Amino acid sequence: MPAPRRAPPPRTAARCPHRLARAVAAAVALSALAALAPAGPAAARTVARDGTDPSADRATGDDFAGTVSLPGGRRVHVECRGTGTPTVVLVSGARGAADEWTHAVDPAHPGAAPVPSTSAVLPTVASFTRVCAYDRPGTTRFDDRPGPTTAVPQPTMAADGAADLRAVLAAAGEHGPYVLVGASWGAMITALAARTGDPRVAGLVTVDGASTHLRDTLTPAQWSDWMRTIDATKGPEGLEVPDYPASVAEIRAAPPLARPLPAAVLSSDEPWDLRLGAGGSTWPAWSAAQKRLAAELHARHVTDTHSGHGIAVEQPRTVSDAVRDVVDRVRNGAQNQER
């Protein structure tokens, strides 16, 4: 096995210097590596503007990008494109805005910043089904600008993210069934959303996702060091800070999936490492947690990703291919039920 690299991988760090500068110490916990630039050409195709409520001025199925109003007066930026069912919902890593799914690295310039791309995950998935992504509170774009999503007190837990996910889709007028795609911290949110009894969740994809299994595969010292590293990122900025211990407890207390779902687990295969001082390499623990997650979900485990932690921007086709496979299985299952 190649020697583990410090997290994030060097080429990822070169792509996202500003966001990583403040979040690199938390690595996966604050997976800023896929924070990208504000929406560019892709936004020109939308019909709603930020500050509007897309569900109020569009027909269901239209492409749009704008903010929706949640109970309590909060607003959340959301972007949806494409047509068809199931609807794919893309949930970014910690502090990652929706642009994590609309940009990709130019293969000809792997050290450059990601750019808006028709080969990115969201536009590719939109070519074969409906797909949405949104900015959680406390997330930023590649240039460090916060989006229009209303800030909330931090830290945040998986239950907060799962509740917002459901509220955003309802406010945007989107309809299930849903395939939930979670990257890094986003996979904790989608895991809880799938296990809290929503029958509209029909499939799951994790993209180098964090999971409750890390609590067991990391040594006690590594886990403690990781939690202290996350605590050190807390500040008055209102940036997203995941509460991993509480979220692990929430997910473990939730009921198991009501039924097996079509699922795929995508794992990085270019070794990288959390920065946890003298606790030793965390790459073996991360890999072991990925294997346990795949076994728990009875999922297809994609390990030949040729990527570090930021698979969505490094290898977007790998992600969109896995999403297409799960979407196809959901559709085939629905057809079989109708016969």
Order of alpha helices (4+ residues) and beta strands (2+ residues): beta-alpha-alpha-beta-beta-beta-beta-beta-alpha-beta-alpha-beta-alpha-beta-alpha-alpha-alpha-beta-beta-alpha-beta-alpha-alpha
